[in-house]
Amino acid sequence: MKVLVMGLGLHGGGLETARYFLKQGAILTITDLRDEKTLSPSIEGLEAFSSNRPSIRYVLGKHEIDDFKKADLVIKNPGVRRDSPFLAAAARIETDISIFLSQINTKKLDIKITAITGSKGKSFTASAVYWALSNYGKKLNNVYLGGNITKSPLVFIENLKDKDHVVLELSSWQLGDLNGKPLLKPDVAVITSILPDHQDYYGSMEAYVNDKRIIYKGQDSDDFTVAADDAWGKSFLSESKAKPLVFSDKALPVGVHGTWLEDPLGPGFAHIPCGSTVELIPAQTLVQGFHQKQNLLAAGLALAGLGLPVQAINEGLGSFAGIEHRLELFHKAKGLCFYNDSAATIPEAAAAAVDTLSGKNFNGTGLILITGGTDKNLDFSPLVKAAWQAKTIILLAGTGSEKLATMLSAAAISFLGPFDLLENALKTALEAASPGDRILLSPGCASFGMFQNEFDQGNKWKKMVREWI
């Protein structure tokens, strides 16, 4: 079979897809608009794997239409627009997610699938569910985590057995690529917070959210859908055929199954099916921020839908320490605390980080915010509204920062920069800092231009801080 991988990328999905098809004996062509130097980490990983297999043909820095016409199968990277003229020339288009789900269906595997999407919080929630399932003990079979969280599920497809658990984090792009393919039927579907994102790709919130809706389209009354107690969440739960579970910031009425968090410092209570009011999330958790604790609510409902006992959910989520690049306290030195929140790629996420690290909990010490980057056609008002709490604001260069600078100036909020080098931003932050301060990288924008992606940005930030201080 002639297989064309469109978009090798740097997140691991294209690499693992290529490895999977090499194992199947496919004749492989890889094409990507980026050049060999940019893609060198993925190419080196693939070449090491394919040393004893047929050679791979690379078409880099461009696409060639004949490659798409001649391929028996084109594997599309999620970030490739579905209206690409090259895809229009393909006979058959799949993704690593559709191949994974097709294999489960073909093998008739009895797998418990938890699928999680949302604008923000989906990686955190998926990781929390995975953590709690993995730490539940020997009462469960194997537990796997994959999808948009930079691990293709094709990595573990050959290891799956009946009764295993799979947690899939799915982006709007990955879900949109499943449209028209009746493959996804999760036992639990979770939609975290819905906020404006990727409007440079979709052009409207309706188009963006419609792709999110695909997560529950294949569910029935044996399944559960988890969503927020807001306008978007109510529309999801009214449309889904699965049993509804609601997470909220206020107490839910009797008869509504779900969980709520009234006080950021308090526990998360729940009305769960076939039970009374219980404490599902402990008051003391290892993660910071109201928004992160709300994501624990969604994770707790997913685990309840999977049948875990309340005590196991409470203990499992109480011991979850969060994940990399999400409000991550990674270094303390010279009386300063350094945070990496590079996955905060929309203004609302950066604003939530500012709210969390400001205020009365820090005894008058200051917050230094490094923010900005590439615009995704988003509204920066939420970040501007929160920004006054920061002692110092430092902007990174980019089209988003240009918009943000204008809005900050209009609000009479001062800032430094924009800086086109992260080194200069860090130097400026250190000059402004006093003992007890917190220095936070939370871009509120995409990172392209200065960095390969948000994870590259976060890793370089952490490396630089640890080397300097």
C-alpha positions as CSV (number, residue, x, y, z in Angstrom):
1,M,0.0,0.0,0.0
2,K,1.2,3.5,-0.9
3,V,0.7,5.7,2.1
4,L,1.3,9.5,2.2
5,V,1.7,11.2,5.5
6,M,0.7,14.9,5.1
7,G,2.4,16.8,8.0
8,L,5.2,15.1,9.8
9,G,5.2,17.8,12.4
10,L,7.0,18.1,15.7
11,H,4.4,16.9,18.2
12,G,4.9,13.2,17.6
13,G,1.6,12.4,15.8
14,G,3.1,12.3,12.3
15,L,6.2,10.5,13.5
16,E,4.1,7.7,15.2
17,T,1.8,7.4,12.3
18,A,4.8,6.9,10.0
19,R,6.2,4.3,12.3
20,Y,2.9,2.5,12.4
21,F,2.6,2.2,8.6
22,L,6.2,1.2,8.3
23,K,5.5,-1.7,10.6
24,Q,2.6,-2.6,8.2
25,G,5.0,-2.7,5.3
26,A,3.6,0.4,3.6
27,I,5.5,2.3,0.8
28,L,5.8,5.6,2.6
29,T,6.0,9.2,1.4
30,I,6.2,12.1,3.9
31,T,5.4,15.6,2.8
32,D,5.5,18.8,5.0
33,L,5.7,22.5,4.2
34,R,8.4,22.9,6.7
35,D,12.0,22.2,5.8
36,E,14.4,19.5,6.8
37,K,16.2,21.6,9.4
38,T,13.0,22.5,11.2
39,L,11.8,18.9,11.1
40,S,15.1,17.3,12.0
41,P,14.0,16.0,15.4
42,S,11.1,14.0,13.9
43,I,13.2,12.9,10.8
44,E,16.0,11.6,13.0
45,G,13.6,9.7,15.2
46,L,12.0,8.2,12.1
47,E,15.3,7.3,10.4
48,A,16.5,5.5,13.5
49,F,13.3,3.4,13.6
50,S,13.3,2.7,9.8
51,S,16.9,1.5,9.4
52,N,15.9,-2.1,8.7
53,R,12.8,-1.2,6.7
54,P,12.1,0.2,3.2
55,S,13.4,3.7,2.6
56,I,11.1,6.7,3.0
57,R,10.6,9.3,0.3
58,Y,10.6,12.9,1.8
59,V,9.0,15.9,0.0
60,L,9.8,18.8,2.3
61,G,9.2,22.6,2.0
62,K,6.4,21.9,-0.5
63,H,3.6,19.5,-1.5
64,E,3.3,17.8,-4.9
65,I,-0.2,17.1,-6.2
66,D,0.9,13.9,-8.0
67,D,1.8,12.4,-4.6
68,F,-1.7,12.8,-3.4
69,K,-3.2,11.4,-6.6
70,K,-1.0,8.3,-6.5
71,A,-1.4,7.5,-2.8
72,D,-3.8,4.7,-1.8
73,L,-4.1,6.4,1.6
74,V,-3.4,9.9,2.8
75,I,-2.9,10.5,6.5
76,K,-3.8,14.1,7.4
77,N,-2.2,16.1,10.2
78,P,-4.9,17.7,12.3
79,G,-3.6,21.2,11.6
80,V,-4.0,20.9,7.8
81,R,-7.1,22.7,6.6
82,R,-9.7,20.3,5.3
83,D,-10.3,22.5,2.3
84,S,-6.7,22.0,1.1
85,P,-6.6,21.4,-2.7
86,F,-4.0,18.7,-2.2
87,L,-6.5,16.7,0.0
88,A,-9.1,17.2,-2.7
89,A,-6.9,15.1,-5.0
90,A,-6.7,12.2,-2.5
91,A,-8.6,9.0,-3.0
92,R,-8.9,8.2,0.7
93,I,-8.1,10.4,3.7
94,E,-7.6,9.3,7.3
95,T,-6.0,10.5,10.5
96,D,-4.1,8.7,13.3
97,I,-7.3,8.9,15.4
98,S,-9.6,7.5,12.7
99,I,-7.1,4.6,12.1
100,F,-6.9,3.9,15.8
101,L,-10.7,3.8,16.2
102,S,-11.1,1.7,13.1
103,Q,-8.7,-0.8,14.4
104,I,-10.6,-1.1,17.7
105,N,-13.8,-1.6,15.8
106,T,-12.2,-4.1,13.4
107,K,-10.7,-6.2,16.2
108,K,-14.0,-5.9,18.2
109,L,-12.1,-4.9,21.3
110,D,-14.2,-4.2,24.4
111,I,-12.3,-1.0,25.4
112,K,-13.5,1.7,27.8
113,I,-13.0,5.0,26.1
114,T,-13.0,8.4,27.8
115,A,-12.9,11.2,25.2
116,I,-12.1,14.8,26.3
117,T,-12.3,18.1,24.4
118,G,-12.7,21.8,25.2
119,S,-11.0,25.1,24.5
120,K,-8.8,25.0,27.6
121,G,-8.3,22.4,30.3
122,K,-8.6,19.3,28.1
123,S,-5.0,18.2,28.5
124,F,-5.2,18.8,32.3
125,T,-8.5,16.9,32.6
126,A,-7.4,14.0,30.4
127,S,-4.2,13.7,32.5
128,A,-6.1,13.8,35.7
129,V,-8.5,11.1,34.6
130,Y,-5.5,9.0,33.5
131,W,-3.7,9.6,36.8
132,A,-6.7,8.5,38.9
133,L,-7.4,5.4,36.8
134,S,-3.7,4.4,36.8
135,N,-3.5,4.8,40.6
136,Y,-6.8,2.9,41.3
137,G,-4.8,-0.3,41.7
138,K,-5.0,-3.7,40.2
139,K,-8.8,-3.6,39.9
140,L,-8.4,-2.2,36.4
141,N,-6.6,-3.5,33.3
142,N,-4.1,-1.3,31.5
143,V,-4.8,2.4,31.1
144,Y,-3.5,4.4,28.2
145,L,-3.5,8.2,27.4
146,G,-3.2,9.6,23.9
147,G,-4.4,12.1,21.3
148,N,-3.9,15.8,21.2
149,I,-1.7,15.5,24.3
150,T,1.2,14.8,21.9
151,K,1.0,11.1,22.0
152,S,-0.6,9.3,19.1
153,P,-2.8,6.4,20.2
154,L,-1.1,4.3,17.4
155,V,1.8,4.0,19.9
156,F,-0.2,1.5,22.0
157,I,-2.8,0.1,19.5
158,E,-1.0,-3.2,19.3
159,N,-1.0,-3.6,23.1
160,L,-4.7,-3.1,23.7
161,K,-6.8,-5.9,25.2
162,D,-10.4,-6.3,26.3
163,K,-11.3,-4.2,29.3
164,D,-8.4,-1.8,28.9
165,H,-9.1,1.9,29.5
166,V,-8.1,4.6,26.9
167,V,-8.3,8.3,27.6
168,L,-8.2,10.4,24.4
169,E,-7.7,14.1,24.4
170,L,-9.2,15.4,21.1
171,S,-8.9,18.9,19.6
172,S,-11.6,20.5,17.5
173,W,-9.5,19.7,14.4
174,Q,-9.2,16.0,15.3
175,L,-12.9,15.8,16.0
176,G,-13.7,17.6,12.8
177,D,-11.7,15.1,10.8
178,L,-14.0,12.4,12.2
179,N,-17.1,14.1,10.8
180,G,-19.0,11.6,8.7
181,K,-17.1,8.7,10.1
182,P,-19.2,6.7,12.6
183,L,-16.1,5.6,14.6
184,L,-16.2,7.5,18.0
185,K,-18.5,6.2,20.7
186,P,-16.9,7.1,24.0
187,D,-18.3,5.6,27.3
188,V,-17.7,9.1,28.7
189,A,-17.4,12.3,26.7
190,V,-16.2,15.4,28.5
191,I,-16.3,19.0,27.2
192,T,-14.3,21.4,29.3
193,S,-14.6,25.2,29.1
194,I,-15.6,26.6,25.7
195,L,-13.8,29.9,24.9
196,P,-13.0,31.7,21.6
197,D,-10.0,30.0,20.0
198,H,-8.6,29.2,16.5
199,Q,-10.8,31.9,15.0
200,D,-8.1,32.5,12.4
201,Y,-8.9,28.9,11.2
202,Y,-12.7,28.7,11.7
203,G,-13.9,32.3,11.3
204,S,-16.8,31.8,13.7
205,M,-17.5,30.3,17.1
206,E,-20.3,28.3,15.6
207,A,-18.0,26.5,13.2
208,Y,-15.5,25.9,16.0
209,V,-18.0,24.5,18.4
210,N,-19.7,22.3,15.8
211,D,-16.5,20.3,15.6
212,K,-16.5,20.0,19.4
213,R,-20.0,18.5,19.2
214,I,-18.8,15.5,17.3
215,I,-17.4,14.1,20.6
216,Y,-20.8,12.9,21.7
217,K,-22.6,12.3,18.4
218,G,-22.1,8.5,18.5
219,Q,-23.1,8.1,22.2
220,D,-26.3,6.5,23.4
221,S,-28.2,6.2,26.7
222,D,-25.6,3.7,28.1
223,D,-22.9,6.5,28.0
224,F,-22.3,9.7,29.9
225,T,-21.7,13.3,28.6
226,V,-20.0,15.7,31.0
227,A,-20.3,19.5,30.4
228,A,-20.3,22.8,32.2
229,D,-23.3,24.6,33.7
230,D,-23.3,27.4,31.1
231,A,-25.0,28.1,27.8
232,W,-22.6,26.0,25.7
233,G,-22.7,23.1,28.2
234,K,-26.5,23.1,28.3
235,S,-26.7,23.0,24.6
236,F,-24.3,20.0,24.5
237,L,-26.2,18.1,27.2
238,S,-29.6,18.8,25.6
239,E,-28.4,17.5,22.3
240,S,-26.5,14.4,23.5
241,K,-28.3,11.1,23.8
242,A,-26.1,10.1,26.7
243,K,-26.8,10.6,30.4
244,P,-25.9,14.2,31.4
245,L,-23.4,15.1,34.2
246,V,-22.9,18.8,35.0
247,F,-20.0,20.7,36.6
248,S,-20.7,24.1,38.0
249,D,-19.5,27.0,40.2
250,K,-22.7,26.9,42.2
251,A,-24.6,24.3,44.1
252,L,-26.8,22.1,41.8
253,P,-30.4,21.4,42.6
254,V,-31.4,18.0,43.9
255,G,-32.1,15.7,40.9
256,V,-29.4,17.2,38.7
257,H,-26.4,14.9,38.6
258,G,-23.1,16.6,38.7
259,T,-20.6,18.4,40.8
260,W,-19.8,22.0,42.0
261,L,-17.2,24.2,43.6
262,E,-18.5,27.2,45.4
263,D,-15.3,28.2,47.1
264,P,-11.9,27.9,45.4
265,L,-10.5,26.8,48.8
266,G,-13.3,24.4,49.5
267,P,-14.1,20.9,48.4
268,G,-16.0,19.9,45.3
269,F,-19.4,18.4,46.1
270,A,-21.4,16.1,43.9
271,H,-24.8,14.6,43.3
272,I,-24.0,11.4,41.5
273,P,-26.3,8.8,40.0
274,C,-27.6,6.3,42.6
275,G,-26.1,8.2,45.5
276,S,-26.5,11.1,47.9
277,T,-24.4,14.3,48.1
278,V,-20.7,13.5,48.5
279,E,-17.4,15.2,48.6
280,L,-15.9,14.2,45.2
281,I,-12.9,16.6,45.2
282,P,-10.9,17.4,48.4
283,A,-10.5,20.9,49.6
284,Q,-6.7,20.5,49.6
285,T,-5.3,19.6,46.2
286,L,-1.8,19.8,44.7
287,V,-2.9,22.1,41.8
288,Q,-3.4,25.9,42.0
289,G,-6.2,28.0,40.7
290,F,-10.0,28.0,40.5
291,H,-9.9,27.1,36.8
292,Q,-7.7,24.0,37.5
293,K,-9.9,22.9,40.3
294,Q,-12.9,23.2,38.0
295,N,-11.2,20.9,35.6
296,L,-10.8,18.4,38.5
297,L,-14.6,18.6,38.8
298,A,-15.0,17.5,35.2
299,A,-12.4,14.7,35.7
300,G,-14.2,13.5,38.8
301,L,-17.5,13.2,36.9
302,A,-15.7,11.3,34.1
303,L,-14.4,8.8,36.7
304,A,-17.8,8.5,38.3
305,G,-19.2,7.7,34.9
306,L,-16.6,5.0,34.5
307,G,-17.7,3.5,37.8
308,L,-14.9,4.4,40.2
309,P,-15.9,4.7,43.9
310,V,-16.1,8.2,45.4
311,Q,-13.3,7.5,47.8
312,A,-11.0,6.4,44.9
313,I,-11.9,9.6,42.9
314,N,-11.3,11.8,45.9
315,E,-7.9,10.3,46.7
316,G,-6.8,10.0,43.1
317,L,-7.6,13.6,42.1
318,G,-6.3,14.9,45.4
319,S,-2.9,13.5,44.7
320,F,-2.8,14.8,41.1
321,A,0.0,17.4,40.8
322,G,-0.9,18.8,37.4
323,I,1.0,18.7,34.1
324,E,3.8,20.4,32.4
325,H,3.3,23.8,30.8
326,R,0.1,24.5,32.7
327,L,0.7,26.9,35.6
328,E,3.7,24.9,36.4
329,L,5.9,26.0,39.4
330,F,9.2,24.7,38.1
331,H,12.0,26.6,39.8
332,K,12.7,28.6,43.0
333,A,15.8,30.6,43.5
334,K,17.0,33.9,45.1
335,G,13.6,34.3,46.8
336,L,11.7,34.1,43.4
337,C,9.2,31.6,42.1
338,F,9.2,30.8,38.4
339,Y,6.1,29.5,36.6
340,N,5.6,28.1,33.1
341,D,2.1,28.5,31.7
342,S,3.1,28.3,28.0
343,A,0.0,26.2,27.1
344,A,-2.1,29.3,28.0
345,T,-2.5,30.2,24.3
346,I,-5.8,32.2,24.6
347,P,-6.3,35.4,26.6
348,E,-8.8,33.8,29.1
349,A,-6.2,31.2,30.1
350,A,-3.5,33.8,30.8
351,A,-6.0,35.9,32.7
352,A,-6.9,32.9,34.9
353,A,-3.2,32.4,35.6
354,V,-2.8,36.0,36.6
355,D,-5.9,35.8,38.9
356,T,-4.5,32.7,40.5
357,L,-1.0,34.1,41.2
358,S,-2.2,37.5,42.4
359,G,-4.1,38.7,45.4
360,K,-4.3,38.1,49.1
361,N,-2.7,34.6,49.1
362,F,0.7,36.1,48.4
363,N,1.1,38.6,51.3
364,G,1.6,41.7,49.1
365,T,4.4,40.3,47.0
366,G,4.3,41.0,43.3
367,L,3.6,39.2,40.0
368,I,5.7,39.8,36.9
369,L,3.9,38.6,33.8
370,I,5.6,37.8,30.5
371,T,2.9,37.5,27.9
372,G,2.1,38.0,24.2
373,G,2.9,36.4,20.9
374,T,1.0,35.6,17.7
375,D,-2.6,36.6,17.3
376,K,-5.3,34.0,16.5
377,N,-8.0,36.6,15.8
378,L,-9.0,36.7,19.5
379,D,-10.3,39.3,21.9
380,F,-7.7,40.3,24.5
381,S,-10.2,42.1,26.8
382,P,-10.1,39.3,29.5
383,L,-6.3,39.5,29.8
384,V,-6.4,43.3,29.9
385,K,-9.0,43.2,32.6
386,A,-6.8,40.9,34.8
387,A,-3.5,42.6,33.9
388,W,-3.7,45.4,36.4
389,Q,-3.0,42.9,39.2
390,A,0.6,42.3,37.8
391,K,3.4,44.4,39.3
392,T,5.2,44.4,35.9
393,I,4.0,43.3,32.4
394,I,6.5,42.3,29.8
395,L,5.4,41.7,26.2
396,L,7.0,39.3,23.7
397,A,6.9,40.3,20.1
398,G,4.1,39.3,17.8
399,T,0.9,40.3,16.1
400,G,-1.1,39.5,19.3
401,S,1.2,41.7,21.3
402,E,0.5,44.6,19.0
403,K,-3.2,44.4,19.7
404,L,-2.5,43.8,23.4
405,A,-0.2,46.8,23.7
406,T,-2.9,49.1,22.2
407,M,-5.5,47.9,24.6
408,L,-3.2,48.1,27.6
409,S,-2.3,51.7,26.7
410,A,-6.0,52.6,26.4
411,A,-6.5,51.1,29.9
412,A,-3.6,53.2,31.3
413,I,-1.7,49.9,32.1
414,S,2.0,50.2,31.6
415,F,4.2,47.5,30.0
416,L,7.7,46.8,28.8
417,G,8.7,45.6,25.4
418,P,7.7,44.0,23.1
419,F,10.9,41.9,23.1
420,D,11.8,39.7,20.1
421,L,14.1,37.5,22.3
422,L,13.0,35.5,25.3
423,E,16.4,36.2,26.9
424,N,15.6,40.0,26.9
425,A,12.2,39.4,28.5
426,L,13.8,37.3,31.3
427,K,16.5,39.8,31.9
428,T,14.0,42.6,32.2
429,A,11.9,40.5,34.6
430,L,14.8,39.8,36.8
431,E,15.7,43.5,36.9
432,A,12.1,44.3,38.0
433,A,11.8,41.5,40.6
434,S,12.1,41.7,44.4
435,P,12.4,38.8,46.8
436,G,9.0,37.0,47.2
437,D,7.9,37.9,43.6
438,R,6.5,35.4,41.1
439,I,7.7,35.5,37.5
440,L,5.1,34.0,35.1
441,L,5.3,33.1,31.4
442,S,1.7,33.0,30.2
443,P,1.5,34.1,26.6
444,G,-2.3,34.2,26.0
445,C,-1.3,33.9,22.3
446,A,0.1,31.4,19.9
447,S,3.9,31.0,20.0
448,F,4.6,30.7,16.3
449,G,7.3,33.0,15.0
450,M,9.6,32.9,18.0
451,F,9.0,29.2,18.8
452,Q,8.0,26.0,17.1
453,N,5.0,25.6,19.4
454,E,3.9,26.3,23.0
455,F,5.8,23.3,24.3
456,D,9.0,24.5,22.6
457,Q,8.4,27.9,24.2
458,G,7.9,26.4,27.6
459,N,10.9,24.1,27.5
460,K,13.2,26.9,26.4
461,W,11.8,29.2,29.1
462,K,12.5,26.6,31.8
463,K,15.9,25.7,30.5
464,M,16.9,29.4,30.4
465,V,15.7,30.2,33.9
466,R,17.4,27.2,35.4
467,E,20.7,28.0,33.6
468,W,20.6,31.7,34.6
469,I,19.4,31.5,38.2
